[in-house]
């Protein structure tokens, strides 16, 4: 199975000046654990995750004044739609993260998460005799 078969194609995108509270509210409303941050001044495409927001709040930072640009990962590992789920899982395990932004022709086409991969693999695994 390929990344294009598992990825979420509706991608939440944020700007660099959204507050962390705004980011958390939008992510919660969409029930997603990550959002793409589009920041042309910082190299283009980044990602912010629920863990980034949690770490900020845990440090005592104010989610109403902290901006996404200060918490965005900009050295993103990108996946291609034609990657296998094994390639995506390997990249996640190697990098220690749970989300990959999927690029198609240089543009964000989706996000694939560990949960997406598990959802695709679980039915196949259940059919294997014990």
Secondary structure, 3 states (H helix, E strand, C coil): CEHHHHCECCCCEEECCCEHHHHHHHHHHHCCCEEEEEEHHHCEEEEEEHHHHHHHHHCCCCCCCCEHHHCCECCCCEEECCCEHHHHHHHHHHHCCCEEEEEECCEEEEEEEHHHHHHHHHHHHHCCCC
